[in-house]
Amino acid sequence: MTSNFAVHYTEHLILLTRLQLSTQTKSTSDRDALKSTHAMLQGSPSEAMVQESIDFLRTFTTRENRPELHSDSEELAFYNTVVRKTIFNMYALAVDLYLQESSAAQLDAEWWADIEQSTWSVASYLLQSLPSRLRRVLQLIQTRKMSVRLSTFRPSSIARFYLDAAPLRFNAFTVALFPYLRDQSSALSSFSPVTAGKSARPDSPVTLVQKIRDGVMHSINRVFSLLLFPLRLAREECQLRRKELERVRDERAEVLGKLLELRPSLANALEADYNVSIIGSVINNQALTTFLFNFAVVASGDVSQKVALPLIEQLLGAFKNHRIMHDAYLEAHDLRRPSRLTLLWPRLFLLPPLTLYCAKYIYASRATLADLTLDVLNTVQNFFKGWLFDPIRDVLMTIRTGGEDGVIVSREAVAADLDSLERMTLALAREKLSYDSTQLEALSQQIRQGDLTAVLKIYEEDIKNPMKSVISGTLLRSMFIQVQKAKVDLDQALAGIDKLLKSQELTFAFVGVAPALAVIYVVGGLLGGLLSIRPGRYGGKRKKTSVWLAMRRIERLLLFEPKSSRHRHNTEDAHSDAIPALTTGLLVLSLAQLREYALMSLPARSRLREGFLEDIQDLEDPGLRRSEKLRIIDRMWKSWGKELGWSDLAGGGSTR
């Protein structure tokens, strides 16, 4: 992240370090050496490259001792270009160095903060760091030639293990387990593991039950305080390391902000030197020397040289010493997060016995597990066959055939009942009413339409003399015809229902296969989330949360100016529209995180990514004031908050 940001932040200055020749002259050894050094400086900036160019410039004849250099425009142009490129590389290395150190300090501080916020994380950290703590205790025992007896492990001895007889005076063993107590004992007055004395109640008559209860509660409090005291010490250790890393981050960020404030000065110096070198006259290094002097004041604080080349050498040496001192400080105060082996050793320690136990259990239960596996396979097979493949096949068959067959009653059965009703009615009309062929044809049409008026008239006459009609009349025939008519009506009603069902047959088919598809979708999503290594949309929830926190941190920095540990800003500066160096450095840390997120997680060649990067570039512009950057932040909340899910991460809808 840091190297990419340093290149991005200084890339527009590269044009001012390029070589431009107006004439071609014959080759010389000095000119070839300058060309070789110039070609070497075209790569990515590194300390080795800068050291090599400094060594070359030191051995190369100076301009004052070589008057012929003034008359050789090409050699002069090469020389000026090498000097400009060396200074530019030094500046890029400084930006990269302080950005890298401050970013690492911020990441480590966030890691310690995450550990500090969870009691389970604190307990895990205490277990993970237990070997190193015990090693320090053993070294203490060997150094002082102490003896360890069984009486040491009594409860009273364990209580004295933490504290000496004097109030809040930590034992040497406790300091060996928690080295930060050596300098922080006075800050832990509330961390006493035992309650001093007995109950603070005034002397008054109390019952025996109250005395027993108070004694039991007092003993329980002592035990719990004793058990939780190491966790409280570990939490305090994490808190102190986080605060110290934040202090280191602020110091590096303040220097980084001052370096970024020198960028316009560097651009002006390079541009002045570049314009002079183009016309081929003698270069005036006063602008570059002034920049180098200010650069050295910011980076090292001590300037013993006032010439360009010695200043560059002094800066490079200061960078090397600073890197060594920075690493030594972090190691001496144990501020870095534990190594990966330290974090994983409990799992690695428990993995072999757990693996052996699982293997023995699986081997002993192999028959049961085999049956269970077969049952699972059969269940899965039946599920896919009976609830997925067969319903899908029925859907395809329904789409292909169109549903010609009836679901409740067939078309032929309805037609047969209707024909039977027609024959029965026509026969009765022919015998009783003596209808001719024309009347019978008309009656047939009425029957098809459901009209049985003729039969009903005969039925009305028969029921006038029911007994006579039953014996010698047609009452029974007319009643049976009406029963057949009711059957036909029932068939037609069922046919209507059948038609309705046939019109929705495809819907019912999809309803039958929908539960299986829903189960497969849910199970497939869960398995995909567990087995997939691809992040979610826009980098996943974790990255979007970190970006949301970075946005909030940027807005807070612009609203509330942080106080430097070296200088205290007065009230006028705090309310001014200018941005101080510390705020600039901390802004750069968050902006570098946003730029890395945009380049790594947002879709390439998309309007989202391009617009997000444009907003970041606007925030990086040192010419914008505080109020203008706050308006850009407000625009980013409005433009990208909904798309990137920032309102959901904040726990509610956006109010902007």
MILUM-313905 format. One record per residue (C-alpha): chain; x, y, z. Coordinates in steps of 0.02 Angstrom, whole numbers, plus 50000, padded with zeros to 5 digits. Layout:
ATOM   kette      c1      c2      c3
ATOM       A       X       Y       Z
...
//
This chain:
ATOM   kette      c1      c2      c3
ATOM       A   50000   50000   50000
ATOM       A   50132   50126   50051
ATOM       A   50243   50108   49898
ATOM       A   50095   50126   49782
ATOM       A   50037   50281   49873
ATOM       A   50211   50359   49873
ATOM       A   50225   50330   49685
ATOM       A   50051   50403   49659
ATOM       A   50086   50555   49766
ATOM       A   50251   50597   49680
ATOM       A   50218   50537   49502
ATOM       A   50178   50711   49434
ATOM       A   50354   50766   49487
ATOM       A   50436   50634   49377
ATOM       A   50416   50744   49224
ATOM       A   50526   50875   49307
ATOM       A   50668   50749   49328
ATOM       A   50674   50687   49148
ATOM       A   50817   50722   49029
ATOM       A   50796   50837   48879
ATOM       A   50939   50863   48755
ATOM       A   50944   50988   48616
ATOM       A   51105   50932   48531
ATOM       A   51204   50773   48505
ATOM       A   51391   50773   48541
ATOM       A   51528   50646   48542
ATOM       A   51538   50517   48680
ATOM       A   51660   50532   48826
ATOM       A   51695   50426   48977
ATOM       A   51615   50551   49097
ATOM       A   51463   50566   48985
ATOM       A   51446   50377   48975
ATOM       A   51455   50363   49164
ATOM       A   51322   50496   49182
ATOM       A   51212   50405   49056
ATOM       A   51233   50242   49149
ATOM       A   51188   50322   49316
ATOM       A   51040   50410   49236
ATOM       A   50976   50245   49164
ATOM       A   50995   50162   49334
ATOM       A   50892   50298   49418
ATOM       A   50742   50265   49304
ATOM       A   50688   50116   49410
ATOM       A   50587   50115   49570
ATOM       A   50668   50217   49710
ATOM       A   50770   50118   49835
ATOM       A   50906   50153   49963
ATOM       A   51033   50053   49863
ATOM       A   50996   50156   49707
ATOM       A   51013   50320   49801
ATOM       A   51174   50261   49884
ATOM       A   51247   50213   49715
ATOM       A   51202   50381   49638
ATOM       A   51277   50472   49789
ATOM       A   51437   50373   49772
ATOM       A   51445   50419   49589
ATOM       A   51414   50604   49620
ATOM       A   51547   50603   49757
ATOM       A   51678   50534   49639
ATOM       A   51623   50640   49492
ATOM       A   51718   50802   49470
ATOM       A   51621   50951   49536
ATOM       A   51571   51093   49425
ATOM       A   51682   51218   49511
ATOM       A   51835   51107   49480
ATOM       A   51784   51072   49300
ATOM       A   51757   51230   49200
ATOM       A   51735   51127   49040
ATOM       A   51572   51059   49111
ATOM       A   51492   51230   49083
ATOM       A   51530   51223   48897
ATOM       A   51467   51044   48872
ATOM       A   51278   51064   48870
ATOM       A   51242   50877   48854
ATOM       A   51355   50827   48998
ATOM       A   51284   50970   49101
ATOM       A   51107   50912   49064
ATOM       A   51150   50733   49117
ATOM       A   51230   50796   49277
ATOM       A   51081   50906   49321
ATOM       A   50961   50762   49285
ATOM       A   51056   50642   49398
ATOM       A   51054   50769   49539
ATOM       A   50868   50803   49518
ATOM       A   50827   50618   49507
ATOM       A   50929   50580   49663
ATOM       A   50841   50715   49764
ATOM       A   50672   50657   49698
ATOM       A   50710   50477   49748
ATOM       A   50763   50534   49921
ATOM       A   50597   50625   49942
ATOM       A   50497   50475   49881
ATOM       A   50593   50360   49999
ATOM       A   50558   50475   50146
ATOM       A   50372   50482   50107
ATOM       A   50367   50294   50088
ATOM       A   50467   50264   50248
ATOM       A   50360   50371   50363
ATOM       A   50198   50314   50281
ATOM       A   50250   50133   50302
ATOM       A   50296   50156   50485
ATOM       A   50139   50253   50529
ATOM       A   50028   50130   50434
ATOM       A   50108   49981   50522
ATOM       A   50087   50068   50691
ATOM       A   49904   50103   50654
ATOM       A   49869   49923   50600
ATOM       A   49954   49855   50756
ATOM       A   49859   49979   50866
ATOM       A   49695   49923   50789
ATOM       A   49743   49741   50821
ATOM       A   49779   49776   51005
ATOM       A   49615   49874   51016
ATOM       A   49517   49725   50949
ATOM       A   49600   49613   51079
ATOM       A   49565   49737   51217
ATOM       A   49378   49749   51180
ATOM       A   49339   49563   51203
ATOM       A   49366   49464   51363
ATOM       A   49378   49304   51262
ATOM       A   49512   49382   51151
ATOM       A   49609   49440   51305
ATOM       A   49601   49264   51377
ATOM       A   49659   49189   51212
ATOM       A   49802   49314   51201
ATOM       A   49853   49273   51380
ATOM       A   49857   49088   51337
ATOM       A   49951   49117   51174
ATOM       A   50084   49223   51260
ATOM       A   50099   49107   51410
ATOM       A   50259   49018   51351
ATOM       A   50355   49182   51333
ATOM       A   50293   49240   51504
ATOM       A   50344   49077   51587
ATOM       A   50513   49088   51502
ATOM       A   50541   49258   51583
ATOM       A   50491   49187   51752
ATOM       A   50614   49042   51732
ATOM       A   50750   49164   51684
ATOM       A   50710   49264   51842
ATOM       A   50721   49107   51949
ATOM       A   50887   49058   51871
ATOM       A   50957   49233   51889
ATOM       A   50910   49251   52072
ATOM       A   50937   49066   52110
ATOM       A   50766   49046   52188
ATOM       A   50691   48880   52243
ATOM       A   50512   48828   52204
ATOM       A   50423   48722   52335
ATOM       A   50251   48641   52343
ATOM       A   50195   48770   52469
ATOM       A   50212   48900   52332
ATOM       A   50053   48836   52251
ATOM       A   49941   48862   52403
ATOM       A   49801   48991   52380
ATOM       A   49879   49112   52502
ATOM       A   50048   49097   52415
ATOM       A   49967   49122   52246
ATOM       A   49885   49280   52310
ATOM       A   50053   49344   52372
ATOM       A   50123   49296   52202
ATOM       A   50041   49450   52130
ATOM       A   50070   49576   52268
ATOM       A   50196   49600   52405
ATOM       A   50145   49648   52581
ATOM       A   50154   49832   52539
ATOM       A   49998   49901   52454
ATOM       A   50005   49892   52264
ATOM       A   50185   49841   52259
ATOM       A   50196   49709   52124
ATOM       A   50297   49553   52151
ATOM       A   50450   49519   52043
ATOM       A   50362   49367   51970
ATOM       A   50214   49474   51919
ATOM       A   50330   49598   51836
ATOM       A   50413   49452   51744
ATOM       A   50243   49393   51683
ATOM       A   50187   49569   51637
ATOM       A   50344   49673   51603
ATOM       A   50246   49834   51573
ATOM       A   50211   49842   51762
ATOM       A   50391   49891   51790
ATOM       A   50347   50068   51736
ATOM       A   50158   50068   51756
ATOM       A   50127   50005   51933
ATOM       A   50053   50170   51993
ATOM       A   49920   50165   51857
ATOM       A   49841   50004   51925
ATOM       A   49776   50057   52093
ATOM       A   49606   49983   52055
ATOM       A   49675   49815   51999
ATOM       A   49703   49737   52171
ATOM       A   49653   49553   52159
ATOM       A   49593   49538   52339
ATOM       A   49483   49645   52447
ATOM       A   49579   49724   52589
ATOM       A   49517   49677   52761
ATOM       A   49348   49611   52806
ATOM       A   49177   49687   52791
ATOM       A   49172   49875   52815
ATOM       A   49012   49868   52916
ATOM       A   49008   49954   53086
ATOM       A   49009   49849   53240
ATOM       A   48827   49801   53272
ATOM       A   48735   49643   53324
ATOM       A   48711   49529   53176
ATOM       A   48644   49355   53162
ATOM       A   48747   49202   53132
ATOM       A   48668   49179   52960
ATOM       A   48721   49353   52907
ATOM       A   48898   49320   52966
ATOM       A   48906   49157   52869
ATOM       A   48834   49240   52713
ATOM       A   48957   49385   52723
ATOM       A   49102   49264   52745
ATOM       A   49048   49157   52597
ATOM       A   49024   49310   52484
ATOM       A   49191   49379   52540
ATOM       A   49278   49215   52498
ATOM       A   49192   49204   52329
ATOM       A   49242   49382   52288
ATOM       A   49422   49344   52335
ATOM       A   49424   49189   52224
ATOM       A   49346   49277   52075
ATOM       A   49460   49428   52096
ATOM       A   49610   49314   52103
ATOM       A   49556   49219   51947
ATOM       A   49513   49375   51847
ATOM       A   49665   49476   51899
ATOM       A   49779   49405   51761
ATOM       A   49646   49449   51631
ATOM       A   49639   49627   51697
ATOM       A   49827   49641   51689
ATOM       A   49828   49572   51511
ATOM       A   49691   49694   51458
ATOM       A   49790   49838   51533
ATOM       A   49944   49777   51439
ATOM       A   49848   49781   51275
ATOM       A   49781   49954   51315
ATOM       A   49953   50025   51353
ATOM       A   50027   49950   51195
ATOM       A   49885   50023   51093
ATOM       A   49913   50196   51166
ATOM       A   50100   50187   51137
ATOM       A   50075   50132   50957
ATOM       A   49953   50275   50930
ATOM       A   50085   50395   50997
ATOM       A   50214   50322   50876
ATOM       A   50088   50334   50735
ATOM       A   50053   50517   50774
ATOM       A   50239   50558   50777
ATOM       A   50271   50474   50609
ATOM       A   50112   50548   50536
ATOM       A   50164   50724   50588
ATOM       A   50331   50705   50500
ATOM       A   50240   50633   50350
ATOM       A   50124   50784   50347
ATOM       A   50273   50902   50351
ATOM       A   50354   50806   50208
ATOM       A   50196   50821   50105
ATOM       A   50193   51008   50140
ATOM       A   50367   51017   50060
ATOM       A   50303   50945   49896
ATOM       A   50262   51115   49817
ATOM       A   50435   51176   49868
ATOM       A   50514   51024   49785
ATOM       A   50409   51049   49629
ATOM       A   50464   51230   49614
ATOM       A   50647   51185   49642
ATOM       A   50644   51044   49514
ATOM       A   50553   51154   49389
ATOM       A   50679   51295   49409
ATOM       A   50825   51176   49390
ATOM       A   50742   51090   49242
ATOM       A   50709   51253   49149
ATOM       A   50891   51307   49173
ATOM       A   50957   51140   49113
ATOM       A   50852   51150   48954
ATOM       A   50931   51310   48894
ATOM       A   51104   51238   48931
ATOM       A   51169   51374   49047
ATOM       A   51256   51351   49213
ATOM       A   51134   51278   49340
ATOM       A   51096   51370   49500
ATOM       A   51067   51245   49640
ATOM       A   51008   51372   49768
ATOM       A   50825   51318   49757
ATOM       A   50867   51134   49775
ATOM       A   50989   51169   49916
ATOM       A   50856   51267   50009
ATOM       A   50734   51124   49987
ATOM       A   50863   50998   50047
ATOM       A   50897   51104   50200
ATOM       A   50711   51110   50245
ATOM       A   50698   50925   50202
ATOM       A   50839   50882   50322
ATOM       A   50762   50989   50461
ATOM       A   50597   50895   50445
ATOM       A   50671   50721   50426
ATOM       A   50817   50724   50547
ATOM       A   50800   50886   50645
ATOM       A   50989   50914   50642
ATOM       A   51073   50996   50492
ATOM       A   51261   51001   50496
ATOM       A   51286   51028   50308
ATOM       A   51230   51167   50191
ATOM       A   51291   51095   50024
ATOM       A   51180   50988   49914
ATOM       A   51282   50827   49904
ATOM       A   51330   50819   50090
ATOM       A   51150   50855   50134
ATOM       A   51093   50707   50029
ATOM       A   51221   50595   50113
ATOM       A   51166   50655   50284
ATOM       A   50983   50621   50242
ATOM       A   51018   50445   50182
ATOM       A   51116   50405   50339
ATOM       A   50978   50480   50446
ATOM       A   50850   50369   50360
ATOM       A   50952   50212   50394
ATOM       A   50979   50258   50576
ATOM       A   50796   50304   50595
ATOM       A   50739   50135   50527
ATOM       A   50857   50042   50646
ATOM       A   50804   50146   50796
ATOM       A   50619   50126   50753
ATOM       A   50633   49936   50744
ATOM       A   50736   49931   50903
ATOM       A   50608   50037   50995
ATOM       A   50463   49924   50943
ATOM       A   50561   49770   50993
ATOM       A   50616   49842   51161
ATOM       A   50438   49888   51210
ATOM       A   50362   49733   51128
ATOM       A   50236   49838   51032
ATOM       A   50217   49728   50879
ATOM       A   50080   49599   50873
ATOM       A   50136   49421   50919
ATOM       A   50209   49310   50784
ATOM       A   50098   49191   50690
ATOM       A   50177   49042   50778
ATOM       A   50137   49120   50947
ATOM       A   49956   49143   50897
ATOM       A   49939   48967   50826
ATOM       A   50033   48862   50954
ATOM       A   49877   48816   51058
ATOM       A   49792   48748   50903
ATOM       A   49949   48660   50846
ATOM       A   49969   48587   51020
ATOM       A   49790   48522   51027
ATOM       A   49782   48465   50846
ATOM       A   49879   48299   50861
ATOM       A   49782   48229   51012
ATOM       A   49616   48286   50940
ATOM       A   49660   48208   50772
ATOM       A   49708   48045   50857
ATOM       A   49549   48044   50960
ATOM       A   49440   48078   50808
ATOM       A   49529   47942   50709
ATOM       A   49501   47815   50850
ATOM       A   49319   47866   50867
ATOM       A   49289   47853   50680
ATOM       A   49372   47683   50672
ATOM       A   49271   47617   50821
ATOM       A   49108   47683   50748
ATOM       A   49146   47637   50568
ATOM       A   48992   47524   50551
ATOM       A   48874   47657   50619
ATOM       A   48955   47791   50515
ATOM       A   48941   47681   50360
ATOM       A   48755   47656   50390
ATOM       A   48734   47841   50423
ATOM       A   48825   47882   50262
ATOM       A   48713   47764   50164
ATOM       A   48557   47841   50242
ATOM       A   48618   48014   50199
ATOM       A   48656   47963   50019
ATOM       A   48485   47880   50000
ATOM       A   48400   48033   50074
ATOM       A   48491   48149   49956
ATOM       A   48455   48035   49808
ATOM       A   48269   48022   49848
ATOM       A   48260   48209   49876
ATOM       A   48335   48250   49708
ATOM       A   48233   48116   49618
ATOM       A   48064   48136   49702
ATOM       A   48064   48321   49740
ATOM       A   48171   48397   49604
ATOM       A   48197   48294   49447
ATOM       A   48023   48216   49435
ATOM       A   47930   48381   49466
ATOM       A   48040   48468   49338
ATOM       A   48001   48330   49214
ATOM       A   47815   48351   49249
ATOM       A   47832   48538   49217
ATOM       A   47915   48504   49051
ATOM       A   47781   48376   49005
ATOM       A   47644   48500   49050
ATOM       A   47724   48632   48940
ATOM       A   47743   48509   48796
ATOM       A   47573   48420   48800
ATOM       A   47467   48568   48855
ATOM       A   47361   48464   48977
ATOM       A   47239   48371   48863
ATOM       A   47183   48240   48991
ATOM       A   47059   48283   49129
ATOM       A   47111   48296   49307
ATOM       A   46943   48260   49397
ATOM       A   46824   48194   49262
ATOM       A   46854   48146   49082
ATOM       A   46770   48227   48934
ATOM       A   46700   48060   48872
ATOM       A   46613   48025   49038
ATOM       A   46522   48191   49031
ATOM       A   46469   48161   48851
ATOM       A   46407   47985   48891
ATOM       A   46298   48045   49037
ATOM       A   46226   48184   48930
ATOM       A   46185   48063   48787
ATOM       A   46100   47944   48911
ATOM       A   45994   48087   48978
ATOM       A   45946   48135   48801
ATOM       A   45892   47958   48755
ATOM       A   45790   47937   48913
ATOM       A   45701   48103   48889
ATOM       A   45664   48077   48704
ATOM       A   45595   47903   48737
ATOM       A   45477   47968   48871
ATOM       A   45420   48113   48760
ATOM       A   45390   47996   48614
ATOM       A   45285   47875   48717
ATOM       A   45193   47993   48832
ATOM       A   45178   48152   48730
ATOM       A   45178   48074   48554
ATOM       A   45308   48196   48486
ATOM       A   45349   48190   48303
ATOM       A   45526   48202   48233
ATOM       A   45525   48391   48226
ATOM       A   45470   48407   48407
ATOM       A   45596   48275   48460
ATOM       A   45737   48370   48374
ATOM       A   45686   48530   48461
ATOM       A   45676   48437   48627
ATOM       A   45851   48368   48595
ATOM       A   45919   48546   48578
ATOM       A   45831   48596   48740
ATOM       A   45909   48448   48830
ATOM       A   46082   48499   48770
ATOM       A   46048   48670   48844
ATOM       A   45988   48594   49009
ATOM       A   45800   48627   48982
ATOM       A   45687   48479   49035
ATOM       A   45520   48572   49036
ATOM       A   45428   48430   48946
ATOM       A   45484   48301   49074
ATOM       A   45442   48417   49217
ATOM       A   45263   48440   49150
ATOM       A   45241   48250   49146
ATOM       A   45312   48242   49323
ATOM       A   45190   48377   49381
ATOM       A   45042   48278   49313
ATOM       A   45105   48115   49389
ATOM       A   45124   48182   49564
ATOM       A   44941   48231   49565
ATOM       A   44900   48046   49583
ATOM       A   45064   47975   49647
ATOM       A   45004   47800   49690
ATOM       A   44920   47774   49524
ATOM       A   45068   47850   49431
ATOM       A   45188   47737   49524
ATOM       A   45091   47580   49475
ATOM       A   45033   47622   49300
ATOM       A   45105   47793   49261
ATOM       A   45275   47868   49220
ATOM       A   45318   47944   49390
ATOM       A   45467   47831   49417
ATOM       A   45535   47862   49241
ATOM       A   45522   48052   49261
ATOM       A   45608   48040   49432
ATOM       A   45749   47936   49361
ATOM       A   45768   48061   49218
ATOM       A   45787   48200   49348
ATOM       A   45917   48097   49440
ATOM       A   46011   48077   49277
ATOM       A   45994   48265   49250
ATOM       A   46072   48297   49421
ATOM       A   46215   48180   49376
ATOM       A   46243   48274   49213
ATOM       A   46242   48440   49307
ATOM       A   46370   48370   49430
ATOM       A   46480   48310   49287
ATOM       A   46472   48480   49204
ATOM       A   46518   48566   49368
ATOM       A   46664   48449   49390
ATOM       A   46713   48481   49209
ATOM       A   46716   48668   49247
ATOM       A   46825   48641   49399
ATOM       A   46934   48526   49294
ATOM       A   46952   48662   49163
ATOM       A   47002   48787   49295
ATOM       A   47133   48667   49364
ATOM       A   47198   48632   49190
ATOM       A   47222   48819   49160
ATOM       A   47330   48829   49318
ATOM       A   47419   48662   49294
ATOM       A   47586   48744   49256
ATOM       A   47570   48850   49413
ATOM       A   47539   48696   49519
ATOM       A   47686   48609   49438
ATOM       A   47803   48751   49485
ATOM       A   47729   48756   49661
ATOM       A   47775   48573   49677
ATOM       A   47957   48601   49630
ATOM       A   47978   48768   49721
ATOM       A   48016   48696   49896
ATOM       A   48155   48587   49828
ATOM       A   48230   48735   49734
ATOM       A   48220   48841   49892
ATOM       A   48308   48708   49995
ATOM       A   48445   48689   49864
ATOM       A   48468   48878   49856
ATOM       A   48486   48897   50044
ATOM       A   48599   48747   50068
ATOM       A   48703   48793   49915
ATOM       A   48724   48971   49979
ATOM       A   48780   48910   50150
ATOM       A   48903   48785   50077
ATOM       A   48966   48913   49953
ATOM       A   48995   49038   50093
ATOM       A   49089   48909   50196
ATOM       A   49195   48837   50055
ATOM       A   49220   48987   49943
ATOM       A   49377   49093   49964
ATOM       A   49308   49236   49858
ATOM       A   49258   49392   49954
ATOM       A   49083   49463   49944
ATOM       A   49027   49608   49838
ATOM       A   49145   49756   49845
ATOM       A   49269   49661   49953
ATOM       A   49147   49590   50081
ATOM       A   49078   49658   50243
ATOM       A   49247   49664   50331
ATOM       A   49329   49778   50202
ATOM       A   49175   49887   50184
ATOM       A   49173   49908   50373
ATOM       A   49355   49960   50374
ATOM       A   49321   50087   50235
ATOM       A   49171   50154   50330
ATOM       A   49280   50177   50484
ATOM       A   49413   50264   50377
ATOM       A   49282   50384   50308
ATOM       A   49221   50422   50482
ATOM       A   49400   50447   50541
ATOM       A   49436   50569   50398
ATOM       A   49282   50673   50437
ATOM       A   49325   50675   50622
ATOM       A   49503   50732   50583
ATOM       A   49435   50876   50479
ATOM       A   49310   50926   50613
ATOM       A   49418   50903   50768
ATOM       A   49601   50939   50748
ATOM       A   49710   50812   50844
ATOM       A   49839   50879   50964
ATOM       A   50020   50846   50929
ATOM       A   50129   50769   51064
ATOM       A   50267   50893   51024
ATOM       A   50173   51054   50999
ATOM       A   50013   51121   51072
ATOM       A   49909   51219   50948
ATOM       A   49830   51378   51008
ATOM       A   49645   51415   50993
ATOM       A   49661   51520   50836
ATOM       A   49750   51380   50742
ATOM       A   49622   51254   50800
ATOM       A   49480   51354   50722
ATOM       A   49572   51407   50565
ATOM       A   49535   51334   50394
ATOM       A   49716   51276   50368
ATOM       A   49761   51095   50400
ATOM       A   49913   51064   50514
ATOM       A   50047   50934   50480
ATOM       A   49982   50803   50602
ATOM       A   49807   50809   50530
ATOM       A   49880   50799   50354
ATOM       A   49982   50645   50398
ATOM       A   49834   50556   50480
ATOM       A   49725   50600   50331
ATOM       A   49855   50524   50215
ATOM       A   49848   50360   50313
ATOM       A   49660   50346   50292
ATOM       A   49665   50405   50111
ATOM       A   49796   50273   50071
ATOM       A   49680   50143   50143
ATOM       A   49535   50207   50038
ATOM       A   49642   50208   49880
ATOM       A   49699   50030   49911
ATOM       A   49518   49975   49936
ATOM       A   49463   50059   49775
ATOM       A   49603   49981   49674
ATOM       A   49584   49806   49747
ATOM       A   49397   49785   49781
ATOM       A   49296   49898   49666
ATOM       A   49259   49840   49487
ATOM       A   49391   49892   49362
ATOM       A   49342   50017   49227
ATOM       A   49180   50059   49316
ATOM       A   49102   50227   49355
ATOM       A   49099   50180   49538
ATOM       A   49286   50153   49546
ATOM       A   49331   50304   49441
ATOM       A   49217   50419   49540
ATOM       A   49281   50352   49705
ATOM       A   49462   50380   49652
ATOM       A   49421   50556   49593
ATOM       A   49350   50599   49764
ATOM       A   49505   50527   49848
ATOM       A   49616   50629   49732
ATOM       A   49519   50786   49779
ATOM       A   49546   50749   49964
ATOM       A   49733   50726   49931
ATOM       A   49747   50898   49853
ATOM       A   49849   51004   49976
ATOM       A   49779   51163   49900
ATOM       A   49602   51131   49964
ATOM       A   49551   51202   50131
ATOM       A   49466   51113   50275
ATOM       A   49290   51171   50230
ATOM       A   49311   51116   50049
ATOM       A   49369   50942   50101
ATOM       A   49221   50927   50218
ATOM       A   49107   50960   50070
ATOM       A   49196   50822   49974
ATOM       A   49170   50703   50121
ATOM       A   48985   50747   50122
ATOM       A   48977   50712   49935
ATOM       A   49059   50542   49960
ATOM       A   48933   50495   50096
ATOM       A   48790   50542   49980
ATOM       A   48863   50463   49823
ATOM       A   48935   50299   49886
ATOM       A   48852   50269   50055
ATOM       A   48703   50174   49986
ATOM       A   48799   50080   49851
ATOM       A   48935   50020   49971
ATOM       A   48813   49986   50113
ATOM       A   48885   50113   50236
ATOM       A   48712   50155   50305
ATOM       A   48682   49971   50348
ATOM       A   48853   49958   50430
ATOM       A   48813   50111   50535
ATOM       A   48659   50022   50602
ATOM       A   48523   50122   50518
ATOM       A   48472   50229   50373
ATOM       A   48576   50375   50320
ATOM       A   48519   50546   50376
ATOM       A   48621   50639   50249
//
